Amino acid sequence: MAKWLQSGRRRDICIVLAAEGELPGQRVKSELESRYDEHIEPKAFYGSLSALVDTGFVEERTEGIQDLYALTEAGERRLREQFEWMSGAVEGGNE
């Protein structure tokens, strides 16, 4: 399993980007805070986001003064693999 899958926050960042498309980092953070119903420290959040960029699962580009993030093809592929594994386990078909 790729190391990025060991972090729930990293997985959840990828889920937000898969659902919403390209977003500013602050918007991704806000989406997760709403989902978790708690504040996420910026340093921890941006560390997770940077790790995803470094591994090639998320791409970053700058537009004006903000950085925008999007799931890459590799990130989408890994997210789908994770979803299939989780679905199989929940449905009882993971052997």
PDB file as gemmi writes it, atoms N, CA and C in Angstrom:
CRYST1    1.000    1.000    1.000  90.00  90.00  90.00 P 1                      
ATOM      1  N   MET A   1       0.850  -1.178   0.000  1.00  0.00           N  
ATOM      2  CA  MET A   1       0.000   0.000   0.000  1.00  0.00           C  
ATOM      3  C   MET A   1       0.890   1.234   0.000  1.00  0.00           C  
ATOM      4  N   ALA A   2       0.538   2.181  -0.813  1.00  0.00           N  
ATOM      5  CA  ALA A   2       1.310   3.423  -0.867  1.00  0.00           C  
ATOM      6  C   ALA A   2       1.176   4.171   0.448  1.00  0.00           C  
ATOM      7  N   LYS A   3       2.238   4.799   0.857  1.00  0.00           N  
ATOM      8  CA  LYS A   3       2.250   5.477   2.145  1.00  0.00           C  
ATOM      9  C   LYS A   3       1.149   6.522   2.283  1.00  0.00           C  
ATOM     10  N   TRP A   4       0.792   7.187   1.193  1.00  0.00           N  
ATOM     11  CA  TRP A   4      -0.228   8.229   1.297  1.00  0.00           C  
ATOM     12  C   TRP A   4      -1.557   7.669   1.774  1.00  0.00           C  
ATOM     13  N   LEU A   5      -1.818   6.382   1.546  1.00  0.00           N  
ATOM     14  CA  LEU A   5      -3.076   5.773   1.971  1.00  0.00           C  
ATOM     15  C   LEU A   5      -3.123   5.528   3.471  1.00  0.00           C  
ATOM     16  N   GLN A   6      -2.002   5.664   4.147  1.00  0.00           N  
ATOM     17  CA  GLN A   6      -1.963   5.437   5.583  1.00  0.00           C  
ATOM     18  C   GLN A   6      -2.516   6.622   6.360  1.00  0.00           C  
ATOM     19  N   SER A   7      -2.829   7.699   5.712  1.00  0.00           N  
ATOM     20  CA  SER A   7      -3.346   8.889   6.370  1.00  0.00           C  
ATOM     21  C   SER A   7      -4.777   9.155   5.942  1.00  0.00           C  
ATOM     22  N   GLY A   8      -5.688   9.142   6.893  1.00  0.00           N  
ATOM     23  CA  GLY A   8      -7.082   9.450   6.593  1.00  0.00           C  
ATOM     24  C   GLY A   8      -7.248  10.849   6.043  1.00  0.00           C  
ATOM     25  N   ARG A   9      -6.490  11.789   6.554  1.00  0.00           N  
ATOM     26  CA  ARG A   9      -6.597  13.163   6.063  1.00  0.00           C  
ATOM     27  C   ARG A   9      -6.182  13.250   4.591  1.00  0.00           C  
ATOM     28  N   ARG A  10      -5.138  12.549   4.228  1.00  0.00           N  
ATOM     29  CA  ARG A  10      -4.710  12.560   2.824  1.00  0.00           C  
ATOM     30  C   ARG A  10      -5.775  11.944   1.926  1.00  0.00           C  
ATOM     31  N   ARG A  11      -6.345  10.835   2.380  1.00  0.00           N  
ATOM     32  CA  ARG A  11      -7.435  10.229   1.612  1.00  0.00           C  
ATOM     33  C   ARG A  11      -8.597  11.200   1.468  1.00  0.00           C  
ATOM     34  N   ASP A  12      -8.949  11.867   2.556  1.00  0.00           N  
ATOM     35  CA  ASP A  12     -10.085  12.785   2.535  1.00  0.00           C  
ATOM     36  C   ASP A  12      -9.817  14.007   1.654  1.00  0.00           C  
ATOM     37  N   ILE A  13      -8.591  14.483   1.621  1.00  0.00           N  
ATOM     38  CA  ILE A  13      -8.240  15.574   0.701  1.00  0.00           C  
ATOM     39  C   ILE A  13      -8.495  15.118  -0.730  1.00  0.00           C  
ATOM     40  N   CYS A  14      -8.074  13.903  -1.052  1.00  0.00           N  
ATOM     41  CA  CYS A  14      -8.287  13.375  -2.392  1.00  0.00           C  
ATOM     42  C   CYS A  14      -9.771  13.222  -2.703  1.00  0.00           C  
ATOM     43  N   ILE A  15     -10.562  12.826  -1.720  1.00  0.00           N  
ATOM     44  CA  ILE A  15     -12.003  12.691  -1.925  1.00  0.00           C  
ATOM     45  C   ILE A  15     -12.623  14.044  -2.233  1.00  0.00           C  
ATOM     46  N   VAL A  16     -12.234  15.078  -1.486  1.00  0.00           N  
ATOM     47  CA  VAL A  16     -12.761  16.427  -1.746  1.00  0.00           C  
ATOM     48  C   VAL A  16     -12.394  16.874  -3.148  1.00  0.00           C  
ATOM     49  N   LEU A  17     -11.149  16.672  -3.543  1.00  0.00           N  
ATOM     50  CA  LEU A  17     -10.718  17.091  -4.877  1.00  0.00           C  
ATOM     51  C   LEU A  17     -11.397  16.278  -5.978  1.00  0.00           C  
ATOM     52  N   ALA A  18     -11.653  15.002  -5.723  1.00  0.00           N  
ATOM     53  CA  ALA A  18     -12.360  14.183  -6.714  1.00  0.00           C  
ATOM     54  C   ALA A  18     -13.791  14.677  -6.890  1.00  0.00           C  
ATOM     55  N   ALA A  19     -14.412  15.072  -5.796  1.00  0.00           N  
ATOM     56  CA  ALA A  19     -15.809  15.519  -5.844  1.00  0.00           C  
ATOM     57  C   ALA A  19     -15.962  16.922  -6.408  1.00  0.00           C  
ATOM     58  N   GLU A  20     -15.033  17.809  -6.052  1.00  0.00           N  
ATOM     59  CA  GLU A  20     -15.187  19.228  -6.374  1.00  0.00           C  
ATOM     60  C   GLU A  20     -14.324  19.706  -7.534  1.00  0.00           C  
ATOM     61  N   GLY A  21     -13.316  18.946  -7.908  1.00  0.00           N  
ATOM     62  CA  GLY A  21     -12.392  19.403  -8.937  1.00  0.00           C  
ATOM     63  C   GLY A  21     -11.331  20.314  -8.345  1.00  0.00           C  
ATOM     64  N   GLU A  22     -10.740  21.143  -9.172  1.00  0.00           N  
ATOM     65  CA  GLU A  22      -9.657  22.034  -8.743  1.00  0.00           C  
ATOM     66  C   GLU A  22     -10.176  23.065  -7.742  1.00  0.00           C  
ATOM     67  N   LEU A  23      -9.451  23.181  -6.613  1.00  0.00           N  
ATOM     68  CA  LEU A  23      -9.860  24.103  -5.551  1.00  0.00           C  
ATOM     69  C   LEU A  23      -8.646  24.769  -4.907  1.00  0.00           C  
ATOM     70  N   PRO A  24      -8.859  25.964  -4.336  1.00  0.00           N  
ATOM     71  CA  PRO A  24      -7.808  26.562  -3.509  1.00  0.00           C  
ATOM     72  C   PRO A  24      -7.623  25.716  -2.240  1.00  0.00           C  
ATOM     73  N   GLY A  25      -6.424  25.709  -1.722  1.00  0.00           N  
ATOM     74  CA  GLY A  25      -6.143  24.936  -0.518  1.00  0.00           C  
ATOM     75  C   GLY A  25      -7.058  25.280   0.632  1.00  0.00           C  
ATOM     76  N   GLN A  26      -7.353  26.558   0.831  1.00  0.00           N  
ATOM     77  CA  GLN A  26      -8.209  26.967   1.942  1.00  0.00           C  
ATOM     78  C   GLN A  26      -9.611  26.385   1.806  1.00  0.00           C  
ATOM     79  N   ARG A  27     -10.088  26.276   0.588  1.00  0.00           N  
ATOM     80  CA  ARG A  27     -11.432  25.707   0.372  1.00  0.00           C  
ATOM     81  C   ARG A  27     -11.442  24.216   0.718  1.00  0.00           C  
ATOM     82  N   VAL A  28     -10.371  23.508   0.349  1.00  0.00           N  
ATOM     83  CA  VAL A  28     -10.267  22.085   0.701  1.00  0.00           C  
ATOM     84  C   VAL A  28     -10.253  21.945   2.217  1.00  0.00           C  
ATOM     85  N   LYS A  29      -9.466  22.787   2.870  1.00  0.00           N  
ATOM     86  CA  LYS A  29      -9.373  22.772   4.337  1.00  0.00           C  
ATOM     87  C   LYS A  29     -10.736  23.038   4.958  1.00  0.00           C  
ATOM     88  N   SER A  30     -11.447  24.006   4.451  1.00  0.00           N  
ATOM     89  CA  SER A  30     -12.779  24.336   4.978  1.00  0.00           C  
ATOM     90  C   SER A  30     -13.756  23.180   4.793  1.00  0.00           C  
ATOM     91  N   GLU A  31     -13.679  22.512   3.645  1.00  0.00           N  
ATOM     92  CA  GLU A  31     -14.552  21.353   3.395  1.00  0.00           C  
ATOM     93  C   GLU A  31     -14.287  20.253   4.429  1.00  0.00           C  
ATOM     94  N   LEU A  32     -13.010  20.001   4.698  1.00  0.00           N  
ATOM     95  CA  LEU A  32     -12.679  18.966   5.682  1.00  0.00           C  
ATOM     96  C   LEU A  32     -13.098  19.374   7.082  1.00  0.00           C  
ATOM     97  N   GLU A  33     -12.899  20.627   7.433  1.00  0.00           N  
ATOM     98  CA  GLU A  33     -13.314  21.100   8.760  1.00  0.00           C  
ATOM     99  C   GLU A  33     -14.818  20.948   8.943  1.00  0.00           C  
ATOM    100  N   SER A  34     -15.577  21.209   7.894  1.00  0.00           N  
ATOM    101  CA  SER A  34     -17.030  21.014   7.960  1.00  0.00           C  
ATOM    102  C   SER A  34     -17.364  19.541   8.151  1.00  0.00           C  
ATOM    103  N   ARG A  35     -16.670  18.703   7.428  1.00  0.00           N  
ATOM    104  CA  ARG A  35     -16.910  17.256   7.526  1.00  0.00           C  
ATOM    105  C   ARG A  35     -16.534  16.714   8.897  1.00  0.00           C  
ATOM    106  N   TYR A  36     -15.369  17.131   9.402  1.00  0.00           N  
ATOM    107  CA  TYR A  36     -14.876  16.656  10.697  1.00  0.00           C  
ATOM    108  C   TYR A  36     -15.538  17.373  11.868  1.00  0.00           C  
ATOM    109  N   ASP A  37     -16.147  18.520  11.601  1.00  0.00           N  
ATOM    110  CA  ASP A  37     -16.746  19.374  12.631  1.00  0.00           C  
ATOM    111  C   ASP A  37     -15.700  19.786  13.682  1.00  0.00           C  
ATOM    112  N   GLU A  38     -14.518  20.127  13.189  1.00  0.00           N  
ATOM    113  CA  GLU A  38     -13.455  20.635  14.060  1.00  0.00           C  
ATOM    114  C   GLU A  38     -12.402  21.363  13.246  1.00  0.00           C  
ATOM    115  N   HIS A  39     -11.667  22.220  13.909  1.00  0.00           N  
ATOM    116  CA  HIS A  39     -10.598  23.004  13.282  1.00  0.00           C  
ATOM    117  C   HIS A  39      -9.409  22.105  12.966  1.00  0.00           C  
ATOM    118  N   ILE A  40      -8.807  22.313  11.822  1.00  0.00           N  
ATOM    119  CA  ILE A  40      -7.575  21.614  11.442  1.00  0.00           C  
ATOM    120  C   ILE A  40      -6.453  22.642  11.456  1.00  0.00           C  
ATOM    121  N   GLU A  41      -5.389  22.339  12.145  1.00  0.00           N  
ATOM    122  CA  GLU A  41      -4.250  23.250  12.187  1.00  0.00           C  
ATOM    123  C   GLU A  41      -3.679  23.402  10.780  1.00  0.00           C  
ATOM    124  N   PRO A  42      -3.456  24.642  10.343  1.00  0.00           N  
ATOM    125  CA  PRO A  42      -2.941  24.868   8.988  1.00  0.00           C  
ATOM    126  C   PRO A  42      -1.659  24.102   8.685  1.00  0.00           C  
ATOM    127  N   LYS A  43      -0.741  24.060   9.644  1.00  0.00           N  
ATOM    128  CA  LYS A  43       0.533  23.372   9.408  1.00  0.00           C  
ATOM    129  C   LYS A  43       0.310  21.889   9.113  1.00  0.00           C  
ATOM    130  N   ALA A  44      -0.586  21.260   9.845  1.00  0.00           N  
ATOM    131  CA  ALA A  44      -0.877  19.839   9.632  1.00  0.00           C  
ATOM    132  C   ALA A  44      -1.584  19.632   8.296  1.00  0.00           C  
ATOM    133  N   PHE A  45      -2.545  20.494   7.980  1.00  0.00           N  
ATOM    134  CA  PHE A  45      -3.274  20.360   6.724  1.00  0.00           C  
ATOM    135  C   PHE A  45      -2.350  20.539   5.528  1.00  0.00           C  
ATOM    136  N   TYR A  46      -1.602  21.636   5.518  1.00  0.00           N  
ATOM    137  CA  TYR A  46      -0.740  21.905   4.365  1.00  0.00           C  
ATOM    138  C   TYR A  46       0.409  20.908   4.263  1.00  0.00           C  
ATOM    139  N   GLY A  47       0.802  20.312   5.384  1.00  0.00           N  
ATOM    140  CA  GLY A  47       1.795  19.234   5.342  1.00  0.00           C  
ATOM    141  C   GLY A  47       1.244  18.022   4.606  1.00  0.00           C  
ATOM    142  N   SER A  48      -0.024  17.683   4.890  1.00  0.00           N  
ATOM    143  CA  SER A  48      -0.672  16.571   4.189  1.00  0.00           C  
ATOM    144  C   SER A  48      -0.828  16.875   2.705  1.00  0.00           C  
ATOM    145  N   LEU A  49      -1.230  18.097   2.405  1.00  0.00           N  
ATOM    146  CA  LEU A  49      -1.415  18.511   1.014  1.00  0.00           C  
ATOM    147  C   LEU A  49      -0.080  18.482   0.264  1.00  0.00           C  
ATOM    148  N   SER A  50       0.970  18.976   0.885  1.00  0.00           N  
ATOM    149  CA  SER A  50       2.311  18.962   0.271  1.00  0.00           C  
ATOM    150  C   SER A  50       2.801  17.541   0.016  1.00  0.00           C  
ATOM    151  N   ALA A  51       2.514  16.641   0.946  1.00  0.00           N  
ATOM    152  CA  ALA A  51       2.921  15.249   0.767  1.00  0.00           C  
ATOM    153  C   ALA A  51       2.228  14.646  -0.456  1.00  0.00           C  
ATOM    154  N   LEU A  52       0.959  15.000  -0.667  1.00  0.00           N  
ATOM    155  CA  LEU A  52       0.236  14.510  -1.842  1.00  0.00           C  
ATOM    156  C   LEU A  52       0.807  15.085  -3.133  1.00  0.00           C  
ATOM    157  N   VAL A  53       1.220  16.347  -3.087  1.00  0.00           N  
ATOM    158  CA  VAL A  53       1.853  16.975  -4.254  1.00  0.00           C  
ATOM    159  C   VAL A  53       3.194  16.291  -4.522  1.00  0.00           C  
ATOM    160  N   ASP A  54       3.968  16.083  -3.459  1.00  0.00           N  
ATOM    161  CA  ASP A  54       5.295  15.463  -3.605  1.00  0.00           C  
ATOM    162  C   ASP A  54       5.229  14.052  -4.176  1.00  0.00           C  
ATOM    163  N   THR A  55       4.167  13.315  -3.857  1.00  0.00           N  
ATOM    164  CA  THR A  55       4.051  11.941  -4.361  1.00  0.00           C  
ATOM    165  C   THR A  55       3.377  11.869  -5.727  1.00  0.00           C  
ATOM    166  N   GLY A  56       2.905  13.015  -6.218  1.00  0.00           N  
ATOM    167  CA  GLY A  56       2.310  13.047  -7.551  1.00  0.00           C  
ATOM    168  C   GLY A  56       0.833  12.703  -7.611  1.00  0.00           C  
ATOM    169  N   PHE A  57       0.163  12.640  -6.468  1.00  0.00           N  
ATOM    170  CA  PHE A  57      -1.261  12.329  -6.454  1.00  0.00           C  
ATOM    171  C   PHE A  57      -2.124  13.583  -6.579  1.00  0.00           C  
ATOM    172  N   VAL A  58      -1.537  14.723  -6.283  1.00  0.00           N  
ATOM    173  CA  VAL A  58      -2.221  16.019  -6.406  1.00  0.00           C  
ATOM    174  C   VAL A  58      -1.275  16.962  -7.132  1.00  0.00           C  
ATOM    175  N   GLU A  59      -1.834  17.786  -8.014  1.00  0.00           N  
ATOM    176  CA  GLU A  59      -1.019  18.791  -8.679  1.00  0.00           C  
ATOM    177  C   GLU A  59      -1.386  20.170  -8.142  1.00  0.00           C  
ATOM    178  N   GLU A  60      -0.404  21.043  -8.148  1.00  0.00           N  
ATOM    179  CA  GLU A  60      -0.570  22.403  -7.642  1.00  0.00           C  
ATOM    180  C   GLU A  60      -0.230  23.382  -8.757  1.00  0.00           C  
ATOM    181  N   ARG A  61      -1.054  24.407  -8.885  1.00  0.00           N  
ATOM    182  CA  ARG A  61      -0.728  25.482  -9.810  1.00  0.00           C  
ATOM    183  C   ARG A  61      -1.151  26.792  -9.165  1.00  0.00           C  
ATOM    184  N   THR A  62      -0.476  27.851  -9.552  1.00  0.00           N  
ATOM    185  CA  THR A  62      -0.765  29.168  -8.994  1.00  0.00           C  
ATOM    186  C   THR A  62      -1.558  29.982  -9.999  1.00  0.00           C  
ATOM    187  N   GLU A  63      -2.616  30.598  -9.506  1.00  0.00           N  
ATOM    188  CA  GLU A  63      -3.426  31.500 -10.310  1.00  0.00           C  
ATOM    189  C   GLU A  63      -3.588  32.780  -9.502  1.00  0.00           C  
ATOM    190  N   GLY A  64      -2.977  33.845  -9.988  1.00  0.00           N  
ATOM    191  CA  GLY A  64      -3.006  35.090  -9.219  1.00  0.00           C  
ATOM    192  C   GLY A  64      -2.243  34.922  -7.928  1.00  0.00           C  
ATOM    193  N   ILE A  65      -2.932  35.141  -6.816  1.00  0.00           N  
ATOM    194  CA  ILE A  65      -2.268  35.019  -5.517  1.00  0.00           C  
ATOM    195  C   ILE A  65      -2.608  33.717  -4.795  1.00  0.00           C  
ATOM    196  N   GLN A  66      -3.408  32.863  -5.418  1.00  0.00           N  
ATOM    197  CA  GLN A  66      -3.765  31.629  -4.718  1.00  0.00           C  
ATOM    198  C   GLN A  66      -3.249  30.383  -5.428  1.00  0.00           C  
ATOM    199  N   ASP A  67      -2.973  29.380  -4.617  1.00  0.00           N  
ATOM    200  CA  ASP A  67      -2.560  28.089  -5.140  1.00  0.00           C  
ATOM    201  C   ASP A  67      -3.801  27.218  -5.286  1.00  0.00           C  
ATOM    202  N   LEU A  68      -3.922  26.575  -6.441  1.00  0.00           N  
ATOM    203  CA  LEU A  68      -5.045  25.688  -6.713  1.00  0.00           C  
ATOM    204  C   LEU A  68      -4.542  24.256  -6.780  1.00  0.00           C  
ATOM    205  N   TYR A  69      -5.371  23.341  -6.303  1.00  0.00           N  
ATOM    206  CA  TYR A  69      -4.984  21.934  -6.224  1.00  0.00           C  
ATOM    207  C   TYR A  69      -6.005  21.076  -6.954  1.00  0.00           C  
ATOM    208  N   ALA A  70      -5.516  20.026  -7.603  1.00  0.00           N  
ATOM    209  CA  ALA A  70      -6.383  19.100  -8.323  1.00  0.00           C  
ATOM    210  C   ALA A  70      -5.807  17.696  -8.211  1.00  0.00           C  
ATOM    211  N   LEU A  71      -6.676  16.720  -8.232  1.00  0.00           N  
ATOM    212  CA  LEU A  71      -6.273  15.328  -8.206  1.00  0.00           C  
ATOM    213  C   LEU A  71      -5.652  14.966  -9.557  1.00  0.00           C  
ATOM    214  N   THR A  72      -4.543  14.256  -9.539  1.00  0.00           N  
ATOM    215  CA  THR A  72      -3.917  13.792 -10.782  1.00  0.00           C  
ATOM    216  C   THR A  72      -4.546  12.456 -11.183  1.00  0.00           C  
ATOM    217  N   GLU A  73      -4.180  11.998 -12.352  1.00  0.00           N  
ATOM    218  CA  GLU A  73      -4.645  10.685 -12.805  1.00  0.00           C  
ATOM    219  C   GLU A  73      -4.193   9.595 -11.837  1.00  0.00           C  
ATOM    220  N   ALA A  74      -2.946   9.691 -11.382  1.00  0.00           N  
ATOM    221  CA  ALA A  74      -2.426   8.703 -10.426  1.00  0.00           C  
ATOM    222  C   ALA A  74      -3.198   8.769  -9.108  1.00  0.00           C  
ATOM    223  N   GLY A  75      -3.522   9.960  -8.664  1.00  0.00           N  
ATOM    224  CA  GLY A  75      -4.288  10.130  -7.439  1.00  0.00           C  
ATOM    225  C   GLY A  75      -5.685   9.555  -7.570  1.00  0.00           C  
ATOM    226  N   GLU A  76      -6.305   9.792  -8.709  1.00  0.00           N  
ATOM    227  CA  GLU A  76      -7.647   9.247  -8.939  1.00  0.00           C  
ATOM    228  C   GLU A  76      -7.608   7.722  -8.974  1.00  0.00           C  
ATOM    229  N   ARG A  77      -6.593   7.169  -9.615  1.00  0.00           N  
ATOM    230  CA  ARG A  77      -6.455   5.716  -9.689  1.00  0.00           C  
ATOM    231  C   ARG A  77      -6.310   5.120  -8.284  1.00  0.00           C  
ATOM    232  N   ARG A  78      -5.449   5.717  -7.471  1.00  0.00           N  
ATOM    233  CA  ARG A  78      -5.257   5.214  -6.101  1.00  0.00           C  
ATOM    234  C   ARG A  78      -6.519   5.361  -5.269  1.00  0.00           C  
ATOM    235  N   LEU A  79      -7.222   6.455  -5.450  1.00  0.00           N  
ATOM    236  CA  LEU A  79      -8.460   6.678  -4.711  1.00  0.00           C  
ATOM    237  C   LEU A  79      -9.506   5.618  -5.091  1.00  0.00           C  
ATOM    238  N   ARG A  80      -9.595   5.298  -6.366  1.00  0.00           N  
ATOM    239  CA  ARG A  80     -10.529   4.257  -6.814  1.00  0.00           C  
ATOM    240  C   ARG A  80     -10.142   2.891  -6.245  1.00  0.00           C  
ATOM    241  N   GLU A  81      -8.844   2.576  -6.216  1.00  0.00           N  
ATOM    242  CA  GLU A  81      -8.384   1.321  -5.624  1.00  0.00           C  
ATOM    243  C   GLU A  81      -8.766   1.249  -4.147  1.00  0.00           C  
ATOM    244  N   GLN A  82      -8.590   2.360  -3.452  1.00  0.00           N  
ATOM    245  CA  GLN A  82      -8.945   2.426  -2.031  1.00  0.00           C  
ATOM    246  C   GLN A  82     -10.449   2.223  -1.849  1.00  0.00           C  
ATOM    247  N   PHE A  83     -11.239   2.869  -2.692  1.00  0.00           N  
ATOM    248  CA  PHE A  83     -12.690   2.749  -2.621  1.00  0.00           C  
ATOM    249  C   PHE A  83     -13.133   1.304  -2.856  1.00  0.00           C  
ATOM    250  N   GLU A  84     -12.545   0.665  -3.856  1.00  0.00           N  
ATOM    251  CA  GLU A  84     -12.901  -0.726  -4.144  1.00  0.00           C  
ATOM    252  C   GLU A  84     -12.555  -1.626  -2.969  1.00  0.00           C  
ATOM    253  N   TRP A  85     -11.410  -1.423  -2.366  1.00  0.00           N  
ATOM    254  CA  TRP A  85     -11.009  -2.219  -1.199  1.00  0.00           C  
ATOM    255  C   TRP A  85     -11.971  -1.997  -0.043  1.00  0.00           C  
ATOM    256  N   MET A  86     -12.309  -0.731   0.213  1.00  0.00           N  
ATOM    257  CA  MET A  86     -13.219  -0.422   1.317  1.00  0.00           C  
ATOM    258  C   MET A  86     -14.624  -0.967   1.039  1.00  0.00           C  
ATOM    259  N   SER A  87     -15.098  -0.818  -0.184  1.00  0.00           N  
ATOM    260  CA  SER A  87     -16.430  -1.321  -0.537  1.00  0.00           C  
ATOM    261  C   SER A  87     -16.508  -2.830  -0.351  1.00  0.00           C  
ATOM    262  N   GLY A  88     -15.476  -3.518  -0.790  1.00  0.00           N  
ATOM    263  CA  GLY A  88     -15.441  -4.967  -0.641  1.00  0.00           C  
ATOM    264  C   GLY A  88     -15.436  -5.394   0.815  1.00  0.00           C  
ATOM    265  N   ALA A  89     -14.698  -4.660   1.628  1.00  0.00           N  
ATOM    266  CA  ALA A  89     -14.627  -5.000   3.053  1.00  0.00           C  
ATOM    267  C   ALA A  89     -15.975  -4.749   3.741  1.00  0.00           C  
ATOM    268  N   VAL A  90     -16.624  -3.643   3.408  1.00  0.00           N  
ATOM    269  CA  VAL A  90     -17.906  -3.299   4.018  1.00  0.00           C  
ATOM    270  C   VAL A  90     -18.987  -4.292   3.582  1.00  0.00           C  
ATOM    271  N   GLU A  91     -18.948  -4.689   2.330  1.00  0.00           N  
ATOM    272  CA  GLU A  91     -19.934  -5.634   1.809  1.00  0.00           C  
ATOM    273  C   GLU A  91     -19.627  -7.069   2.196  1.00  0.00           C  
ATOM    274  N   GLY A  92     -18.499  -7.310   2.842  1.00  0.00           N  
ATOM    275  CA  GLY A  92     -18.142  -8.642   3.278  1.00  0.00           C  
ATOM    276  C   GLY A  92     -17.518  -9.510   2.217  1.00  0.00           C  
ATOM    277  N   GLY A  93     -17.161  -8.907   1.080  1.00  0.00           N  
ATOM    278  CA  GLY A  93     -16.602  -9.696  -0.018  1.00  0.00           C  
ATOM    279  C   GLY A  93     -15.102  -9.607  -0.122  1.00  0.00           C  
ATOM    280  N   ASN A  94     -14.421  -8.992   0.854  1.00  0.00           N  
ATOM    281  CA  ASN A  94     -12.968  -8.838   0.802  1.00  0.00           C  
ATOM    282  C   ASN A  94     -12.307 -10.066   1.395  1.00  0.00           C  
ATOM    283  N   GLU A  95     -11.742 -10.893   0.549  1.00  0.00           N  
ATOM    284  CA  GLU A  95     -11.114 -12.131   1.043  1.00  0.00           C  
ATOM    285  C   GLU A  95      -9.647 -12.104   0.830  1.00  0.00           C  
TER     286      GLU A  95                                                      
END                                                                             
